[in-house]
Amino acid sequence: MSAPVPHPGFLAGLGPTFRRSIASVLPGKRSLVLLGVMAVPPLLAVAAMESDPVRRDKTLIAILLFIYLQFLVPISGLLFGTGIVLDEAGGGTLPFLFTRPTSRAGIVLGKFGAAWLAGTVVLGVSLAMTLILSLGAETTPGLPLRAFAAILLAYPAYLAAFAFLGALTKWALLGGFLYTFGLEGVLGIIPGMVREATMLHYSRSLLGAGEVQKVAREFLTRGTEPVPTGTAITVLLVVAAVFILLTIIVVSRKQFVERNPGRA
């Protein structure tokens, strides 16, 4: 009597989905738009090259705070994160994917891994170029490492949060935009403990209190002290883990039907 054939599971969905998603996400329109936007910080660093070292340092900190942490990281998470489910749903391929003998969790994590890798590469290359072009600025020791930590740890937290939003509603892109540039932006400037409800507070904390105070002493630091580095890292990692788990739960339980099922 022959042994039963094992049912394909988690790994059977993870690997193929990851490879397929990488092949589709890198040359996609979102990536091309992001590549253009990611060129802005290095160009600003070039524009500040003629300034004195102290002014160049303040320019670099402003770029990190307001362009990377408050705009580029959230918008990258929004564009890639909402696409994890909505791209397949919009193309009508989710029913096909989810009727294959593979784990839905594997499919979600495969797409998440591809989006994480694509966004990390784009953000990392842009940041590296900005830091290289800012050489000579009078920065505090360890700033490049803190900048990479803040940006590359905040990105998967936003990515997972918006992947969850994309699994809940087709209006995820609009909702994520309103959260990022509305609610979080407002909460980020209100003095007091309310800031701790935002991912932006923890990414800023990783950059360092002294760096924030150089460019916006009253605007960003009044009323709330940055959290310790270990706490900020833990919160961002937990946020990413919780939201990707919630995304898997929603996708595993939600019914997806073909578009226009009545047509031949």
Backbone torsions as a table, in degrees:
resi	resn	phi	psi	omega
1	MET	NA	127.0	-176.7
2	SER	-75.2	147.9	179.7
3	ALA	-71.9	145.6	179.6
4	PRO	-65.6	144.0	178.3
5	VAL	-75.7	125.6	-178.9
6	PRO	-62.5	140.6	179.8
7	HIS	-74.2	127.5	179.0
8	PRO	-57.8	137.7	-175.2
9	GLY	-127.1	-136.5	-171.5
10	PHE	-56.9	-52.9	-176.4
11	LEU	-66.6	-28.2	178.9
12	ALA	-66.7	-25.3	177.0
13	GLY	-94.3	-31.5	-174.9
14	LEU	-65.0	-54.4	-175.0
15	GLY	-62.7	-55.5	-179.7
16	PRO	-60.7	-38.7	179.8
17	THR	-65.6	-41.8	178.4
18	PHE	-60.0	-47.5	-178.6
19	ARG	-65.3	-41.9	179.7
20	ARG	-66.0	-39.5	-178.6
21	SER	-69.7	-38.8	176.9
22	ILE	-61.3	-43.3	-178.6
23	ALA	-64.6	-28.4	-177.3
24	SER	-94.3	-29.1	-173.4
25	VAL	-81.5	-33.8	-174.4
26	LEU	-67.1	-44.6	178.2
27	PRO	-88.7	10.0	-174.7
28	GLY	-73.2	167.5	-178.3
29	LYS	-63.1	-38.0	179.2
30	ARG	-59.5	-43.2	-178.9
31	SER	-65.4	-39.6	179.8
32	LEU	-64.8	-41.3	177.1
33	VAL	-63.5	-44.7	-179.4
34	LEU	-64.5	-38.1	178.3
35	LEU	-60.3	-39.5	177.3
36	GLY	-66.6	-42.9	179.8
37	VAL	-67.7	-36.6	-178.1
38	MET	-67.6	-14.7	178.0
39	ALA	-78.8	-13.1	-177.2
40	VAL	-64.8	-48.9	-179.6
41	PRO	-58.8	-45.5	176.5
42	PRO	-60.1	-36.4	178.3
43	LEU	-65.4	-38.2	176.1
44	LEU	-66.4	-36.4	176.9
45	ALA	-64.9	-37.7	176.6
46	VAL	-64.5	-41.9	-179.1
47	ALA	-63.0	-26.1	-178.2
48	ALA	-93.6	4.0	-173.9
49	MET	-64.7	-27.3	-178.4
50	GLU	-84.2	-5.6	-179.1
51	SER	-77.5	165.8	176.4
52	ASP	-71.6	160.6	-174.1
53	PRO	-56.0	-37.8	-178.9
54	VAL	-67.8	-43.2	179.5
55	ARG	-67.1	-36.8	177.5
56	ARG	-64.6	-36.4	177.5
57	ASP	-62.9	-46.0	179.5
58	LYS	-64.0	-36.9	177.2
59	THR	-64.3	-42.8	179.3
60	LEU	-62.4	-44.9	179.5
61	ILE	-62.4	-41.2	178.2
62	ALA	-62.4	-40.5	177.6
63	ILE	-61.2	-45.2	-178.5
64	LEU	-64.8	-43.4	-175.8
65	LEU	-72.9	-51.8	-168.4
66	PHE	-95.0	-27.1	-179.3
67	ILE	-95.5	-49.2	-179.7
68	TYR	-76.1	-62.4	-170.6
69	LEU	-71.2	-32.7	-176.1
70	GLN	-97.8	-12.5	-179.2
71	PHE	-129.1	-62.0	-170.7
72	LEU	-67.0	-42.9	-179.9
73	VAL	-64.5	-50.6	178.1
74	PRO	-62.7	-40.3	-177.5
75	ILE	-69.1	-32.9	174.9
76	SER	-65.8	-45.5	177.2
77	GLY	-61.8	-37.0	-179.5
78	LEU	-67.6	-48.9	-176.4
79	LEU	-67.2	-44.7	-179.4
80	PHE	-77.8	-38.6	-175.0
81	GLY	-67.7	-47.1	-180.0
82	THR	-65.9	-24.9	-179.4
83	GLY	-75.4	-14.7	-177.4
84	ILE	-58.2	-43.0	177.5
85	VAL	-104.2	-42.2	-171.7
86	LEU	-68.3	-31.8	177.8
87	ASP	-61.4	-43.2	178.9
88	GLU	-70.6	-38.9	179.8
89	ALA	-65.2	-42.5	179.3
90	GLY	-65.8	-31.4	178.9
91	GLY	-85.7	-4.1	179.0
92	GLY	74.4	17.8	-176.3
93	THR	-99.3	-6.9	-179.1
94	LEU	-61.6	-45.4	178.5
95	PRO	-57.6	-38.7	178.9
96	PHE	-64.5	-46.8	-179.4
97	LEU	-60.4	-43.2	-172.4
98	PHE	-83.6	-5.6	173.1
99	THR	-97.2	-3.2	175.4
100	ARG	-75.6	154.8	-177.7
101	PRO	-77.1	58.9	177.9
102	THR	-134.6	161.2	-179.7
103	SER	-75.1	134.7	175.8
104	ARG	-63.8	-33.8	177.9
105	ALA	-61.6	-40.3	178.1
106	GLY	-63.5	-39.9	178.8
107	ILE	-64.9	-46.8	179.9
108	VAL	-61.8	-46.2	-178.7
109	LEU	-68.5	-32.3	175.8
110	GLY	-63.8	-44.7	178.3
111	LYS	-69.5	-37.8	177.5
112	PHE	-63.3	-43.6	179.6
113	GLY	-61.5	-39.8	178.3
114	ALA	-66.0	-43.2	179.1
115	ALA	-66.4	-39.2	177.6
116	TRP	-62.4	-45.7	-178.4
117	LEU	-64.6	-45.2	-178.8
118	ALA	-62.2	-47.8	-179.4
119	GLY	-66.4	-38.7	179.9
120	THR	-64.4	-41.8	179.1
121	VAL	-63.7	-47.2	-178.0
122	VAL	-63.2	-47.7	179.3
123	LEU	-65.0	-42.8	-177.8
124	GLY	-64.2	-42.7	179.2
125	VAL	-65.3	-44.4	179.2
126	SER	-60.6	-46.0	-179.5
127	LEU	-64.5	-42.4	179.4
128	ALA	-60.5	-42.7	178.4
129	MET	-64.2	-40.8	179.4
130	THR	-62.7	-43.7	-179.5
131	LEU	-67.4	-39.1	178.7
132	ILE	-64.4	-43.2	-179.7
133	LEU	-72.7	-11.0	178.3
134	SER	-100.1	7.3	177.9
135	LEU	-58.0	136.5	-176.0
136	GLY	104.5	-14.6	175.2
137	ALA	-71.1	147.8	-177.7
138	GLU	-84.6	73.2	-176.5
139	THR	-92.5	161.7	175.2
140	THR	-77.4	152.3	-179.6
141	PRO	-59.1	140.3	176.2
142	GLY	84.1	2.8	-178.2
143	LEU	-60.0	-45.0	-179.9
144	PRO	-57.4	-42.2	179.7
145	LEU	-64.7	-42.3	179.2
146	ARG	-66.1	-36.2	178.7
147	ALA	-64.6	-45.3	178.4
148	PHE	-63.4	-41.4	180.0
149	ALA	-62.2	-46.4	-177.6
150	ALA	-61.7	-44.8	-174.2
151	ILE	-76.8	-44.5	-173.9
152	LEU	-81.8	-14.2	172.4
153	LEU	-91.9	-30.8	177.6
154	ALA	-71.5	-34.7	-175.5
155	TYR	-58.2	-50.8	179.9
156	PRO	-64.6	-26.2	176.8
157	ALA	-66.8	-47.5	176.2
158	TYR	-63.4	-41.8	-178.1
159	LEU	-58.6	-47.5	-179.0
160	ALA	-67.6	-40.2	179.9
161	ALA	-61.6	-42.0	-178.1
162	PHE	-80.1	-23.5	171.7
163	ALA	-64.8	-41.7	176.8
164	PHE	-61.8	-43.8	178.9
165	LEU	-62.7	-38.9	178.6
166	GLY	-66.4	-28.9	177.3
167	ALA	-75.8	-22.0	-178.0
168	LEU	-86.1	-40.7	-171.0
169	THR	-148.3	150.3	176.3
170	LYS	-75.3	-10.7	178.0
171	TRP	-93.8	22.8	-175.1
172	ALA	-62.1	-37.4	-178.1
173	LEU	-63.2	-43.9	178.4
174	LEU	-67.3	-45.4	179.4
175	GLY	-61.6	-41.8	178.7
176	GLY	-66.2	-37.4	178.3
177	PHE	-64.7	-43.8	179.4
178	LEU	-64.8	-37.8	177.8
179	TYR	-65.9	-49.4	-173.8
180	THR	-66.0	-48.7	-173.1
181	PHE	-103.0	4.5	175.5
182	GLY	-118.6	-80.3	-174.0
183	LEU	-60.6	-52.3	-177.0
184	GLU	-65.7	-38.2	177.9
185	GLY	-62.2	-39.9	179.5
186	VAL	-70.1	-47.1	-179.9
187	LEU	-62.2	-30.2	-177.8
188	GLY	-69.1	-16.2	-179.2
189	ILE	-112.3	-1.9	178.1
190	ILE	-82.7	124.3	178.3
191	PRO	-62.6	146.5	175.7
192	GLY	113.7	-175.9	-172.9
193	MET	-69.8	-14.5	-177.2
194	VAL	-61.1	-26.4	178.7
195	ARG	-60.9	-28.6	-176.5
196	GLU	-69.6	-5.7	175.1
197	ALA	-85.8	0.7	-177.4
198	THR	-112.6	146.4	174.5
199	MET	-67.6	-28.8	-179.7
200	LEU	-60.3	-36.7	-179.8
201	HIS	-61.7	-39.1	-176.9
202	TYR	-77.5	-35.1	176.1
203	SER	-68.3	-38.6	174.6
204	ARG	-63.3	-37.9	179.6
205	SER	-62.3	-36.4	177.9
206	LEU	-66.1	-31.4	179.3
207	LEU	-69.3	-30.7	177.0
208	GLY	114.2	137.8	-178.9
209	ALA	-62.9	-40.5	-178.8
210	GLY	-62.3	-36.7	-179.5
211	GLU	-68.3	-41.8	179.6
212	VAL	-63.1	-41.3	-176.7
213	GLN	-66.9	-21.7	-179.6
214	LYS	-65.2	-31.7	-173.8
215	VAL	-115.9	-18.3	-175.8
216	ALA	-152.9	60.9	-173.8
217	ARG	-55.0	-53.2	-176.3
218	GLU	-81.5	-36.4	-171.5
219	PHE	-65.4	-40.4	-172.8
220	LEU	-111.8	-19.5	-172.7
221	THR	-108.8	-9.4	-176.7
222	ARG	-67.6	124.9	171.5
223	GLY	90.3	-16.4	-178.6
224	THR	-142.2	122.7	176.8
225	GLU	-83.7	143.5	174.7
226	PRO	-59.0	147.0	179.5
227	VAL	-79.1	159.1	177.0
228	PRO	-58.6	155.0	-177.4
229	THR	-56.1	-46.2	-179.2
230	GLY	-61.0	-39.0	178.6
231	THR	-66.3	-43.4	-179.6
232	ALA	-62.1	-44.2	179.1
233	ILE	-62.2	-46.2	-178.8
234	THR	-60.9	-45.5	-178.6
235	VAL	-61.8	-46.2	-178.4
236	LEU	-64.2	-40.3	178.3
237	LEU	-68.1	-39.8	178.6
238	VAL	-66.0	-41.7	177.6
239	VAL	-58.6	-46.0	179.2
240	ALA	-61.2	-45.8	-178.1
241	ALA	-65.4	-43.3	-177.8
242	VAL	-65.5	-44.2	-176.9
243	PHE	-71.0	-34.7	178.0
244	ILE	-70.8	-33.6	175.3
245	LEU	-65.3	-43.5	177.6
246	LEU	-63.3	-37.1	177.4
247	THR	-62.1	-44.2	178.9
248	ILE	-62.2	-41.8	-179.9
249	ILE	-63.4	-45.4	-179.4
250	VAL	-64.1	-46.7	-178.9
251	VAL	-64.4	-35.8	-178.6
252	SER	-68.2	-28.9	-175.6
253	ARG	-101.5	-16.8	-174.4
254	LYS	-82.3	144.4	177.2
255	GLN	-93.1	129.5	178.3
256	PHE	-117.6	127.9	-177.9
257	VAL	-115.2	158.0	178.2
258	GLU	-67.5	148.1	174.3
259	ARG	-70.6	136.3	179.2
260	ASN	50.3	55.6	-175.2
261	PRO	-61.6	-18.7	-178.6
262	GLY	-79.1	-12.9	-179.2
263	ARG	-81.9	154.1	179.9
264	ALA	-76.6	NA	NA
